[in-house]
Amino acid sequence: MSVFKAPSDTADTILGVWWTEGKKAKVRIYKEAGRYSGEIIWLKASANSDHVIRDANNEIESLKKRPLIGIDLIEGFTFKDSKWVEGKVYDPEKGKSYDCILKLDGDQLEVRGYMKMPMFGKSVYWKRVNETE
C-alpha cells in the first residue's frame, strides 16, 4: 500500500541523487544561479566495463562523441507553485531535448517532457537514491 505524501513546497527538496526509470542512470540534481539542473553521474550500461558511453544519438553532430556521464539530463528549472518549470529534459536515446515540468511526491519525481503543451507529453518517474545504493 502506498502512502501519499504531499507535494513539496520547498524548492531545494529536489536536490540530491535520483535513479532514472529502470535504474538506467543516476542523476545528481543541483542548484546553480537560482536554477535547477541534473547531471548524469552513473550509467548502468558502463558500470561493469571500461567502455565510455557516448551521446551517439544526439541530433547535433559535434556532440555525438561526448561522454554521457557528466552531461545535464535536465536543466534550467525554476520553482513555481510547488513544481519546477521552464526547464528542458534531454532524451539520450532519441538525441533530442524537450520542454519539461518536474513534480515531487515524496521520494518520487515526475519528469514530464513535452512539445508545445504538457497535456500531450510523456512522464517518467525517478526515485530518490537511498544512501545505501
Secondary structure, 3 states (H helix, E strand, C coil): CCCCCCECCCHHHHCEEEECHHHCEEEEEEEECCEEEEEEEEEHHHHCCCCCCECCCCCCHHHCCCECCCCEEEEEEEEECCEEEEEEEEECCCCEEEEEEEEEECCEEEEEEECCCHHHCEEEEEEECCCCC
